[in-house]
Amino acid sequence: MNTRLDDLKEYPFQRLNRLLAGIEPPANYERIMLSLGEPKHAPPPFIHDLLANGGHLLSGYPATRGEESLRESICSWLSRRFHISEEKLDPARHVLPVSGSREAIFSFIQAAVDRSSHCPARVVMPNPFYQIYEGATIMAGATSYFLNSLEENDWQPQLDNVPEQIWQETQLLILCSPDNPVGSVIPADIYIKALSLADRYGFIVAADECYSELYRDESSPPVGLLQVAAEQGRNNFERCIVFHSLSKRSNLPGLRSGFVAGDSKIIDTYFKYRTYHGCVPNRLTQAISTAAWNDDEHVVQNRSVYRDKFTAVIDILDPVIKLNHPAAGFYLWPETPINEEEFSRRLFLNENVVTLPGTYLARNTIDGNPGKNRIRIALVAEQQECIEAAERICEFITEKI
């Protein structure tokens, strides 16, 4: 077996299972799961007819590039969502459908890292972060460099603090906006700075934008990397790659459908990799995905549900625990009054509420671990269940700590 497998860190939810093993929470409290970022809202209703009538689409292999209608719907959505001229987006050159962003991110990092020379290969990524970034980097034989997301810096990546030696070794910079788990949004000027560094040192900028449709202010959607690239005159989106998914946008995590878009030269090379790698969504999934990308109304309604939920939960928790007020996403990243593992363990023991310790999503650096004394709360359940969980957390903090 590949010895790099031995270097993979234990996945956060495996660590959480070990932390909570053997604990018997109160039987009179139904368990509330706030640990996993799995949307629980209903998917758009038009999905059901497609599922009922699309069985014939499963009779053939899907093409690696995906159905033309799907690629066209993706380009149309990118154009209207990020204000990119449709003439700049070619469905045949700039997009590839994938079986969810998790699969795409993992495979793309391995395809992008070049280990043909003896020079070090770096992948710069946020900290805390989606663990797939690090796992793929390890399997590619590269080394991670972590950019701590800290409240004192408004949770933004401090690109100017990265040593030049690191940039010289960097092959890929990964940014996440809106950020998981903090919910911060990267402004255009940081994307511009990242692209300037990419031009100077010759690396790719990859933006994980899977939470881009879950924002609080309806009048101020998060900017995207391709949007900024187009505004900067990068007509072929040079050095830019973005990842999007229907899991969060359309409440379809089980569909496993998303796309990769950006620089046509990079997409073309990644396509060659995927002709061997596979993992193409089946044609029924692609038909459902086409309908989902073509419809924006259900996404507006989804945002409204999350907005109401955040307001209700923050009103309950704000008086008892230090909270960030995220601009986007569906997570809270509160500061715990005691060690984050102890907090999660005792909360489960006393209230049957499951949260994720922040250090399970972060790594130690010379500047510390940004997940220390923090937990991630995923507000994915229905509003009343989230309110119940918030009330239990409030009771736990005021009476048990």
N, C-alpha and C positions, 0 to 999 in steps of 0.2 A: 504493500500500500504506500501511497505518497506520504513521505515522512512529514510534509508540511501540515498534514492533518493533525499531528501531535501538537502543533503550535496554535491551533484554533482555541480560543477561550470558550469556556462554558457559556452557553447561550443564556440570556437574562432570565428566561422563564424556567429553565432547568434550575438555575440558582434559586429562584423564588420558590419552586417546589421543595427544594431541600430546606430552605429557611422555614417554611411553614409545615414541614412534615411532622406528624405526631401531635399537632395541636388540635384540640377539640374546642371549637368556638361554641358560643351559646346556641343551644338547639332551638330556642324560641325566636332567634333572628335568622331570617332567610339570608343566604349568602348573596353579597353584592360584589360583582367583579368590576374593579376600576383599574385593573392592571394591563389588560390587553387592548390595543388600539384596533378593535374589530367593530366596525359600525353595526348598530342594531336597528337603525331606522329602516322602514320599508323601502324597497327599491321602487323605481318608477313603475306605475301600473301597466304601461304599454309593453313591459317586458314579458308579461304572462302570455299574451297572444303569440308573441314570437316563439316562446318556448313550446307552446302547445302545437304550433303549426310548422315548426322548422326542422322536424326530425329528418327530413330528406337531405338536409345540408350535411349530415354526418356520414354520408355514403362515400365521400371522396377525401383524399389527402388535401390539406390546405397548402397553398403556395407559401414559400418562405417570405416573400414580400407582402403577403396578405392580399385581400381583395381590393381591387381598385376603388370600389365604392367606400370602403373603410378608410383608406388613405386619403381620399378626397374629403370625407367628413372630418377627419382629424385636421387637415390643413385649413378647412373652412372654420373649424372651431378655434384653432390657433390664431387665425386672422382676426376674427371678431373679438376674441377674448383679450388678445395682446396688441391689438391695433397694428397688425403687420399687413402690409399690402399683399393681397392674394397673389399678385404677380411674382412675389419673392418666395412663395412657398410652392414647390413642385412636388406633388404627391408621389412621383416616381423617383425622386432623388433625396428628399429631405426627411422622410418618415419611414419607420418600420414598426408595424404592430408586434407586440410581445405578450407573453403569457404573464402579465403582471409586472410591476416595476421591480419587485424583489428579484425575480429571475433575471431581469434585464440588467439591473445594477451589478449583480454578482458576475454575470457573464461579460458585461462590457468592461469592467475593471480588468479582468483577466485578459481580454482581447487587447486592451489599450496599453498595458504595461509591456515594455520591451526589455527583456533581459539578455539580449544578444551580446552586449558588451560587459566588461567587468566593472563598469561604473555603478555606483549605488543607484537604486531606483526608488523614488519617494512618491507616496500618495499623501497629499495634505488633505485633512478632513476636519470637520467640527468635533468638538468634545464638550458635552455629551453628543451621542451620535447613534444612528441606526446601525446596528451591529454588522449588517451585511457589508458595509463599507470596509471594515477592518478584516472580516473573514475573507473577502475576495482579494484584498491586498496581500494577506498572508499566503493564500493559495497561488497568487501570481508571483510570489518570490520577492515582493517589494516590501518597503518599510513604511509604516504609518508615521505621520507627523501631525500632532493634534493642536488645533486652534481652540483654546478654551472660550466657551461662551459664558460671560460673566455679567452680572447685573450692573457692575460699575461701568461697563462698556456698552450698556443698553443691549446686552446679549448679542452684539455684532462681532463678526470675525475680525480680528486685528491683523490685517494683512501686512501692515507696516512693521510689525514686531517680529516677523519671520526672518531669520538670518539669511543673508544672501547665499551662503553655502547650501542651505536647504532648497532655496529656489533653483539653484543650479542643478540639483539632483532630482527636482520634481518633474514627474511625467504627467501627473493628473492632480488637479485641484477639485475637490468635491465641496460644493456648497449646498445647503438645504434651506429652502425658503418657500413657505413658512417652515420654521424650524421644528423638528421633533427632538426633544420634548417641550421646548420653551414656548414656541408659538410666535417667535419674533419674525419680522419680515425684513429681508435684505433690501436696502434702498438702491436706486440706480447707480449712485456714485460708487458704491462698493463693487458692484458688477463691472463698472467701467475700470476701476482700479485693478480688478482681477484680470480683465482682458488685456490691460496694458502690461501686466506682469507676464501673462501668457505669451504675448508677442515677444517680450524681451528674452524670456528664458525657454520658450519653445514647448510649452506644455498645453494640455487640453483643460478647459474648464467644463465641468459636468455639474449641472444643477438638478437636484432632486426637488421637484415641484409638485409632489403628490398631494400636498395639502393646500394647493393654491386656490381652491374654490371654497374653502371653509374660512371665510373672513368675517369680522364683526361689522365693519362699516361698509354698507352696500354701495356707497359712493366712492370708495377708495380700495379697489382690488389690488392685491400685491402685483408689483411689476415682475416680469419674467426675464430670464437671461436672453432669449431670442428677441424679445421686444427691445431690450437695451442694445443688443447687437445690431438690429435693423436701424435703430435710431442713430447709431454710430457709423452707419454706412457699410456695415459688414453684410453685403448683399448675399453672400453664400454662407453666412453665419460661421465664418472661419473660427476654428478652435472651440466652437460651442456645441454642447450636447445637453439636452434636457430629457428628463424622465417624467411621464405622467401616467395616471392610473384612473380607472373607474371605481376602484374600491372605496375611496373616501368621497369622491365627487358625487357618485350615484348610488352609494350604499350597496355595492356589488363586490364585496371581497371574495366571495366564492366563485365569481366568474373568471377570475385570473385573466384580466385584460388590461393592457395599457399600451404605451408606445414610447419609442425613442425618436427624437427629432434633432436636427441641427445640421452641421457642416456636412455637405454632400459627399466629400471625399472620405470623411470618417465613417459616415453611414454606409458607404459602398464597401469599405473594408470590413466593417462589422457585419454587413450582409454576407460576405464571403465566409466569415466565421460561423454565422448562423445556418448556412447551408449544411454544415456538419453538426452543429450543436442542436438544431431542431427547436423544440419548444414553441412552435407556432400555434396560436389559438385556432381551434377548429372553426369551420365555416359558420356553424350556428352561433358560436361565441362572437364571431366577427359581425354577423348580422345584427345581433343584440347590441354590440358595441357601436355599430354605425348609427343605430337609432338613438343610443344614449348620447353620443357626441353631437348629434344633430338637434338635441332638445336641451334648452337652457332653463326652462321654467321649473322643472323638478329640482334643479340645483338651487334656484332662488328660494324655493320652499324649504329645502333642506337646511340652508343657511339660517333661515328664520327660526327653525326648530332649535338649532344649536345656540343661536343668539339668546333665545328665551331661557334655555337651560343654563347657560353661563351666568346670566343675570341672577337667576334664582339661587344657584349654588354659591356664587361669590358673595351674595348678600348674607348667606348663612355663615360662611367660613371666614370672611374678612375680619370679624371682631376677635377671632381666637387664634389665627395662624397667619403668618406673613405670606401673602400671595403675590405672584405676578399676575397682571391683567393682560393676557395674551391678545395680540391683534388678530390672530388667525389660528387654525388648527382646532383640535378638540381636546387638548391636554391642559391641565394645570400643573405647575412646577413649584409647589409651596416649600418653604423652608421649615424644617421640623425642629421642635424644641429639644429633641434628644437625637441620638444617633439614628440615621435613617433606617437601618436594618431593624433595630430595636423598636422603632416606631411602627414599622409595617408588621412586625411579628406580634406586638402587643395589641395593635389595632385589630388584627385578625382574631386574636385570642379573646378580646373583650367584646368586639362588635361584629365579627364575621364579615368584615369589609376587607377586600384584597386590593392592595396598592403595590407599586413597584419601587423598591429602593433606588435612589438616583445613581448611586455608584455602580449599579448593574448596567447602566447605560453610558458609563464614562470610564476614563482611564486616568491613572496617576501621572502627573507631569511635574516638572520642577517647580511649577507654580501652584501645585496642589491638585486635588480632584474636584472638578466643578459640580459633581453629583453629591458631594458630601453634605449630609444633613438636609437632603431634599428627597422628595418622592415624586413620582409621576402619577397623576390621576387622569384616567381616560374617561371623559364624559360621553360615553357612547351609548349607554342604556337609555331607556325612556326617561322623561323628565322627572316623573314622580319617584322613580327608583333612585335617580341621582340626588334628588332632594332628601330622600330617606338616608342615603349614604352620607351626605353632608351633615345631616343632623346627628347621625351616630358619631362621625368624626369630631364634631363640636362637643358632644357629650364626653367622648373619650379624652379629649384634650383638657377640658375643664374639670373633670372628675377623677381621671385615672393617672394623670401626669403631674 
